[in-house]
C-alpha cells in the first residue's frame, strides 16, 4: 500500500501524464494522442519520424538543418532579380509605368524594416522553427497573389507582403543556424548562407528569364509556389518540434505569453518605424527632392524615433536589445561593416549598367554578360571564405574582404575612356570577392557575442543594417550621378567621355563609405578556438 500512494498521488496531479510516452511507457500502445495504436500516424508522420530520427542521430545533424533552411531561402530569393527583368512587360499589361512598379522592390524593403525587429524578438520568445514555417506559409500566399494579380494595386500588395515573410524567414533561419552550429564553426555555415544569398538571384536570372520568355511572368511565381511547398515539407520533417511533458509544455507557453506581454513594445515599434521612415526618405528623395517637405519629414521622424529607441534601451525593464551589447565591439562593428559594405556594393551594383551603357556604349546583353562576374565571384568565394576564416581568424578575413571591396570602388572611379574591359572585370571580381570574404566573418562574430535566447533579435539587427546600407547606397550614388548629368547639361548627350566622367564622384563616395567598413573590420576580435588535437 505504501508503494501505491506516491503513484496515485502523481496520477491525480498529472492525469494526462498517464498517456504520455515519456512518463508512462505502457502508453506507447495507445499512440501519441492516447488513442488506438498508430491511429494518428499517417504516412507523413511516419516519414517525418524516421527522417528526424536519422537526422538527429547523425553526427552532421547541423548540416541537415542548414541545407533544409537554405532550400527554403533559395525558393524565396531567386525571383527577386528576375522580376526586375519583367517590369517593362508587367507595366504594359497593367497600363502603368515602370516607375510605379519599382515599388514592387521598395515596398518589400519597407515592410521588412517594419517587421524584422518585432518578428526577431517574437522568434526568440515563441521559437524560430515556428516563425520560419510561418514565413514560408506567408511566402506561399505572396507567390499565389502575385501570380493571380489582375491590377497594379493587388500586385504591389502581394510584393509588399513578401517583405514581411522575408523578415520572418530571414531572422528565424539565421537564428536556427547559429543555434545548431557551435561558436567555432558558425563562420562555415555563414559562408554557405552567403552562397545562397548571392547565388539564388544569379540562378534566378539564368533560369527565370527563359521561363518568362516562354511561359510568361505569372508562371514563374506558380513555379516558386511549388518550390516553397516542397521547402515547407522538408523543413517540417528535418526540424523536429521539441516537446516535453504536457505540464512542461503548458509552463513554457505560459512563460512565452508572459515574456511577449512584457516586451518593450514602445522601443520595438520605435526601431521598426525609424528604419522604415529612413528607407522611405531614401526612396522618395531622388524623385521628390532631398529638400522636399516629405523627405525631410521622413528623416526627422526617423531621428526622433531612434532617440526614443535609445532611451528605451537605457531605461526600459525589458529592452528589445540589452544596452550592454552596444558596448561590445563584436556586436557594433559587424553592423557598421555590413551597412558600409552594402552601401558600396549595391550602389556600384546599380550604377554599373548605367556606367557601361552611357560611358562606353555597351549593349544591354553585353552589360548583362559582364555583370554576372560579380555575383558569381561572391557566391563562389563565400563558402571557401568560411573555412579559411577558421585558420586565419575572422578579423583578418573581414579586413581582407572590406579591402577588396574598397579597392573595387576605387578602380571604378579610375576608369577612363581608354580603359579596357579587363579592368572592369577585375573591379567586378574584387567587389564580389570582397562581399563573399567579409560577410561570413561579420555574421559569426556578432552571433558569438549574444545569448542564444537573443539570436532572433541579433539576426534582425544584422539584416536591418544591410538593408539600410543597400537602400542608401543605391539612392545616394544614383542621385549624385544624375545631379552631375543635369548640372553639366548632359541629359541628351550620347555615350562617351563626358557621361563617363559623371560616375567618378559617386564611385569615390562609395569607396569612402567602404573604407569606413574597413576601419570597422580592424576592431573585430577573432573567435578564440581550442588548440588542434595532438598539440603540446
C-alpha positions in Angstrom: 0.0 0.0 0.0 2.8 2.4 0.8 4.3 1.9 -2.6 1.0 2.7 -4.4 0.4 6.0 -2.7 3.0 8.1 -4.5 1.8 6.7 -7.8 -1.8 7.5 -7.0 -0.7 11.0 -5.9 1.1 11.5 -9.1 -1.8 10.4 -11.2 -4.2 12.8 -9.5 -1.8 15.7 -10.0 -1.0 14.9 -13.6 -3.7 12.6 -15.1 -2.6 13.5 -18.6 0.8 12.1 -17.9 -0.6 8.6 -17.8 -0.8 8.6 -21.6 2.4 10.4 -22.2 5.2 8.0 -23.5 7.8 9.9 -21.5 6.1 9.4 -18.2 4.2 6.1 -18.8 6.0 3.6 -21.0 2.8 1.5 -21.4 1.1 4.4 -23.2 3.1 3.7 -26.4 0.4 1.1 -27.3 -2.2 3.9 -27.5 -0.3 6.2 -29.9 0.9 9.7 -29.4 -2.6 11.1 -28.9 -3.7 8.4 -26.4 -6.0 6.7 -28.9 -5.7 3.2 -30.5 -2.2 2.2 -31.5 -0.9 4.1 -34.6 -4.3 5.6 -35.5 -2.8 9.1 -35.6 0.3 8.1 -37.5 -0.4 8.7 -41.2 2.2 8.2 -43.9 3.7 11.7 -43.5 4.0 11.3 -39.7 5.8 8.0 -40.2 8.1 9.5 -42.8 8.8 12.5 -40.6 9.6 10.3 -37.5 12.0 8.2 -39.5 13.8 11.1 -41.1 14.0 13.0 -37.9 15.4 10.0 -36.0 18.0 9.5 -38.7 18.9 13.2 -38.9 19.2 13.7 -35.1 21.2 10.6 -34.8 23.7 11.8 -37.4 27.0 13.5 -36.4 26.2 16.0 -39.2 22.7 16.9 -38.0 23.6 20.7 -38.1 24.3 20.3 -41.8 20.9 18.7 -42.3 19.3 21.7 -40.7 21.5 24.1 -42.8 20.6 22.6 -46.1 16.9 22.4 -45.4 16.8 26.1 -44.3 18.8 27.2 -47.3 16.5 25.3 -49.6 13.7 27.5 -48.3 15.7 30.7 -48.7 16.6 29.8 -52.3 12.9 29.2 -53.1 12.2 32.7 -51.7 15.0 34.9 -53.2 15.6 33.5 -56.7 12.7 35.6 -58.2 13.9 39.0 -57.0 16.3 39.8 -59.8 14.1 38.1 -62.4 11.1 40.3 -61.6 13.3 43.4 -62.4 13.7 42.0 -65.9 9.9 41.5 -66.2 8.9 45.1 -65.1 8.5 46.6 -68.6 6.2 43.7 -69.6 4.2 43.9 -66.4 3.9 47.7 -66.8 2.5 47.3 -70.3 0.0 44.7 -69.2 -1.3 46.8 -66.2 -1.2 50.1 -68.2 1.2 51.7 -65.7 4.8 52.9 -65.6 8.0 51.2 -64.6 8.5 54.0 -62.1 5.3 52.9 -60.3 6.3 49.2 -60.4 9.7 50.0 -58.8 7.6 49.9 -55.6 7.5 46.1 -56.1 11.0 46.3 -54.8 10.8 49.3 -52.4 7.6 48.0 -50.8 9.1 44.8 -49.6 12.2 46.6 -48.2 9.9 49.0 -46.2 7.8 46.1 -44.9 10.9 44.2 -43.9 12.2 47.1 -41.9 8.9 47.5 -40.1 8.5 43.8 -39.3 12.1 42.5 -38.7 12.8 43.8 -35.1 9.4 42.6 -33.8 9.5 39.2 -35.6 13.0 38.6 -34.4 12.0 39.1 -30.8 8.9 37.0 -31.4 11.0 34.2 -32.7 13.2 34.4 -29.5 10.1 34.0 -27.4 7.9 31.5 -29.3 10.5 29.6 -31.3 12.3 30.2 -34.5 11.1 27.0 -36.1 7.5 28.1 -35.8 8.4 31.6 -37.1 10.3 30.1 -40.1 7.3 27.9 -41.1 5.0 30.9 -40.6 7.2 32.8 -43.0 7.1 30.1 -45.6 3.3 30.0 -45.4 3.3 33.7 -45.9 5.5 33.3 -48.9 3.0 30.8 -50.4 0.3 33.4 -50.1 2.5 36.1 -51.6 3.6 34.0 -54.5 0.0 32.9 -55.2 -1.4 36.5 -55.0 1.4 37.7 -57.3 0.6 35.0 -59.9 -3.1 35.9 -59.9 -2.8 39.7 -59.7 -5.2 41.4 -62.0 -4.2 45.1 -61.3 -1.2 47.0 -60.1 -2.7 47.6 -56.6 -3.0 43.8 -56.0 0.5 43.3 -57.3 2.0 45.9 -55.0 0.2 44.4 -52.0 1.4 40.9 -52.8 5.0 42.0 -53.2 4.9 44.1 -50.0 3.6 41.1 -48.1 6.6 39.3 -49.4 8.8 41.7 -47.3 7.0 40.6 -44.1 7.5 36.9 -44.7 11.1 37.7 -45.7 11.6 39.2 -42.3 10.2 36.1 -40.7 12.2 33.6 -42.7 15.4 35.7 -42.7 15.6 36.3 -38.9 14.4 32.8 -38.0 16.8 30.9 -40.3 19.8 32.9 -39.2 18.9 32.2 -35.6 18.3 28.5 -36.2 21.7 28.1 -38.0 23.5 29.9 -35.2 21.8 27.6 -32.6 22.8 24.3 -34.2 26.3 25.3 -35.1 29.0 25.7 -32.4 30.7 29.1 -32.0 33.8 27.8 -33.7 32.1 26.6 -36.8 29.4 29.2 -37.4 31.6 31.0 -39.9 31.5 27.9 -42.1 27.7 27.9 -42.1 27.6 31.7 -42.8 29.7 31.1 -45.8 27.1 28.7 -47.3 24.4 31.1 -46.2 26.1 33.8 -48.3 26.4 31.4 -51.2 22.6 31.0 -51.4 22.1 34.7 -50.8 24.2 35.7 -53.8 23.8 32.5 -55.9 20.0 32.4 -55.7 19.5 35.6 -57.7 22.2 34.5 -60.2 20.5 31.2 -60.8 17.2 33.1 -61.0 18.4 35.3 -63.8 19.8 32.2 -65.7 16.6 30.1 -65.3 13.9 32.7 -64.8 14.5 34.8 -67.9 13.9 31.9 -70.3 10.9 30.8 -68.3 9.4 34.3 -68.6 10.1 34.4 -72.3 8.5 31.0 -72.9 5.6 31.0 -70.4 5.1 34.5 -69.0 6.0 36.1 -65.7 3.0 34.6 -63.9 4.2 31.1 -64.5 7.4 32.0 -62.6 5.5 32.6 -59.4 3.5 29.4 -59.8 6.8 27.6 -60.1 8.1 29.5 -57.0 5.0 28.4 -55.1 5.8 24.7 -55.8 9.3 25.2 -54.6 8.1 26.8 -51.3 5.7 24.0 -50.7 8.5 21.5 -51.1 10.7 23.6 -48.8 8.0 23.7 -46.2 7.7 19.9 -46.2 11.4 19.5 -45.9 11.8 21.9 -43.0 8.8 20.4 -41.2 10.5 16.9 -41.5 14.1 17.8 -40.7 13.4 20.3 -37.8 11.6 18.4 -35.1 9.2 20.1 -32.8 10.7 20.0 -29.3 8.1 18.6 -27.0 8.3 17.7 -23.3 5.7 16.5 -20.8 2.2 18.2 -21.0 2.7 20.2 -17.9 6.2 21.3 -19.1 4.7 22.5 -22.4 2.0 24.4 -20.6 4.6 26.1 -18.4 6.7 27.0 -21.5 3.7 28.5 -23.3 2.6 30.5 -20.2 6.2 31.8 -19.9 6.3 32.8 -23.6 3.0 34.7 -23.3 4.3 36.5 -20.2 7.6 37.5 -22.0 5.6 38.6 -25.0 3.4 40.9 -22.9 6.4 42.3 -21.0 8.3 43.0 -24.2 9.3 46.7 -24.7 6.7 47.4 -27.4 7.4 51.1 -27.4 11.1 50.6 -28.1 10.3 47.8 -30.6 7.9 49.9 -32.7 10.2 52.9 -32.4 13.0 51.0 -34.0 10.8 49.4 -36.7 9.2 52.7 -37.7 12.6 54.5 -37.5 14.1 52.1 -40.0 11.1 52.2 -42.2 10.9 56.0 -42.4 14.7 56.2 -43.0 14.4 53.9 -46.0 11.2 55.7 -47.2 13.1 59.0 -47.1 16.0 57.5 -49.1 13.5 56.1 -51.6 11.5 59.2 -52.2 14.4 61.7 -52.0 15.5 61.3 -55.7 12.0 61.8 -57.1 10.6 64.4 -54.7 13.9 66.2 -53.9 16.1 65.9 -50.9 14.9 69.2 -49.5 11.2 68.5 -50.0 8.8 68.5 -47.0 8.1 64.8 -47.2 11.7 63.8 -47.5 12.9 66.0 -44.6 9.9 64.9 -42.6 10.7 61.2 -43.1 14.4 61.8 -41.9 13.3 63.9 -39.0 10.8 61.3 -37.8 13.5 58.6 -38.2 15.9 60.6 -36.0 13.2 61.3 -33.3 12.3 57.6 -33.2 16.0 56.5 -33.0 16.3 58.8 -30.0 13.3 57.2 -28.4 14.7 53.7 -29.1 18.0 54.7 -27.4 16.1 56.0 -24.4 14.1 52.7 -24.2 17.3 50.7 -24.4 18.7 52.6 -21.4 15.6 52.7 -19.2 13.0 50.1 -20.2 12.8 47.0 -17.9 12.9 44.6 -20.9 14.5 46.4 -23.8 14.5 44.9 -27.3 18.3 44.8 -27.3 20.1 45.0 -24.0 22.2 48.1 -23.7 25.4 46.3 -22.7 25.6 44.8 -26.2 26.3 48.3 -27.7 29.5 48.5 -25.6 30.8 45.3 -27.3 32.9 45.8 -30.4 32.0 42.4 -31.8 28.3 43.5 -31.8 28.6 47.0 -33.1 31.4 46.8 -35.6 29.9 44.0 -37.7 26.8 46.1 -38.2 28.9 49.1 -39.2 30.8 46.9 -41.7 27.6 45.4 -43.1 25.9 48.7 -43.6 29.0 50.3 -45.2 29.7 47.2 -47.4 26.1 47.1 -48.6 26.2 50.8 -49.3 29.2 50.4 -51.6 28.3 47.1 -53.1 24.7 47.8 -54.1 25.4 51.4 -55.0 28.0 50.1 -57.5 25.7 47.3 -58.5 23.0 49.8 -59.5 25.4 52.2 -61.3 27.4 49.6 -63.2 24.8 49.1 -66.0 24.5 52.9 -66.5 28.2 53.3 -66.5 28.8 50.7 -69.2 25.8 51.9 -71.4 26.4 55.7 -71.0 30.1 55.7 -70.6 31.2 53.0 -73.1 28.1 52.5 -75.2 27.7 48.8 -74.3 24.5 46.9 -75.3 22.2 45.6 -72.6 23.1 42.0 -73.4 26.9 42.7 -73.3 26.4 44.5 -69.9 24.5 41.5 -68.5 27.2 39.1 -69.6 29.9 41.1 -68.0 27.9 42.0 -64.8 27.3 38.3 -63.8 31.0 38.0 -62.9 30.3 39.9 -59.6 27.6 37.7 -58.0 29.3 34.6 -59.3 32.5 35.6 -57.5 30.5 36.5 -54.4 28.8 33.1 -54.5 31.9 31.0 -55.1 34.1 32.8 -52.5 31.7 32.8 -49.6 31.8 29.1 -48.6 35.5 29.0 -49.2 36.0 32.1 -47.0 34.0 30.4 -44.2 36.6 27.6 -44.0 39.6 29.9 -44.5 38.4 32.2 -41.7 38.8 29.4 -39.2 42.5 29.3 -40.0 43.3 33.0 -40.3 40.7 34.4 -38.0 37.5 36.4 -38.6 39.3 39.7 -38.1 41.8 39.1 -40.9 39.1 37.8 -43.1 36.8 40.8 -42.6 39.7 43.2 -43.2 40.6 41.4 -46.4 37.0 41.5 -47.6 36.5 45.1 -46.8 39.8 46.0 -48.5 38.8 44.1 -51.7 35.5 45.9 -51.8 37.0 49.4 -51.3 39.6 48.7 -53.9 36.9 47.7 -56.3 35.1 51.0 -55.9 38.4 52.8 -56.3 39.0 51.0 -59.6 35.6 52.0 -60.9 36.4 55.7 -60.0 39.6 55.5 -62.0 38.1 54.2 -65.2 39.0 56.2 -68.3 37.7 56.1 -71.9 40.7 54.0 -72.8 40.3 51.5 -70.0 39.7 48.0 -71.3 37.1 45.5 -70.3 39.7 43.6 -68.4 39.9 46.5 -65.8 36.1 46.5 -65.5 36.2 42.7 -65.0 38.8 43.0 -62.2 36.8 45.7 -60.5 33.7 43.5 -60.6 35.5 40.4 -59.4 37.1 42.3 -56.5 33.6 43.6 -55.5 32.1 40.1 -55.4 35.2 38.7 -53.7 35.1 41.4 -51.0 31.5 40.7 -50.0 32.0 37.0 -50.2 35.0 37.1 -47.9 33.7 39.7 -45.4 30.1 38.6 -44.8 30.6 35.2 -43.1 33.0 36.6 -40.6 30.9 39.6 -39.7 27.9 37.3 -39.1 29.7 34.7 -37.0 31.5 37.2 -34.6 28.2 39.0 -33.9 26.4 35.8 -33.3 29.0 34.7 -30.7 28.5 37.9 -28.8 24.9 37.4 -27.8 22.9 34.9 -25.8 21.2 32.0 -27.5 17.9 33.4 -26.4 18.5 36.6 -28.4 19.7 35.2 -31.7 16.5 36.4 -33.4 17.0 40.0 -32.5 20.6 39.8 -33.4 19.8 38.3 -36.8 17.2 41.1 -37.4 19.7 43.8 -36.4 22.2 42.4 -39.0 19.7 42.4 -41.8 18.4 45.8 -41.0 21.9 47.2 -41.2 22.3 45.5 -44.5 19.1 46.8 -46.0 19.6 50.4 -44.8 23.0 50.3 -46.4 21.6 48.8 -49.6 18.9 51.4 -50.0 21.2 54.3 -49.0 23.9 53.2 -51.4 21.5 52.9 -54.4 19.7 56.2 -53.8 22.6 58.4 -52.8 25.0 57.3 -55.5 22.3 57.4 -58.2 21.3 60.9 -57.1 24.8 62.2 -57.2 25.4 60.8 -60.7 22.1 62.2 -62.0 22.8 65.6 -60.4 26.1 65.8 -62.2 24.5 64.9 -65.5 21.9 67.7 -65.1 24.5 70.3 -63.9 26.8 69.6 -66.9 23.9 69.7 -69.4 24.4 66.1 -70.5 20.8 65.0 -70.3 20.6 64.3 -74.1 24.3 63.5 -74.6 25.5 60.4 -76.4 27.5 57.8 -74.6 31.1 58.9 -74.3 33.8 60.5 -72.0 31.6 63.4 -70.8 29.0 61.0 -69.4 31.7 58.6 -68.1 33.1 61.5 -66.0 29.8 61.8 -64.1 30.4 58.4 -62.5 33.8 59.2 -60.9 32.5 61.1 -57.9 29.7 58.6 -57.0 32.3 55.8 -57.0 34.7 57.9 -54.9 31.8 58.3 -52.4 31.2 54.5 -52.5 34.9 53.9 -51.9 34.9 56.3 -48.9 32.0 54.5 -47.3 33.6 51.2 -48.0 36.7 52.5 -46.2 34.5 53.1 -43.1 33.7 49.4 -43.2 37.4 48.6 -43.5 38.1 50.6 -40.4 35.3 48.9 -38.5 36.8 45.5 -39.5 40.1 46.4 -37.7 38.1 46.5 -34.4 36.9 42.9 -34.8 38.1 40.3 -32.3 38.5 36.8 -33.8 36.9 33.9 -32.1 39.2 32.0 -29.8 39.4 28.4 -30.7 40.9 25.4 -28.9 44.3 24.1 -29.8 44.4 21.5 -32.5 44.4 17.9 -31.5 47.8 16.5 -30.7 49.4 19.8 -30.0 51.5 20.1 -26.9 
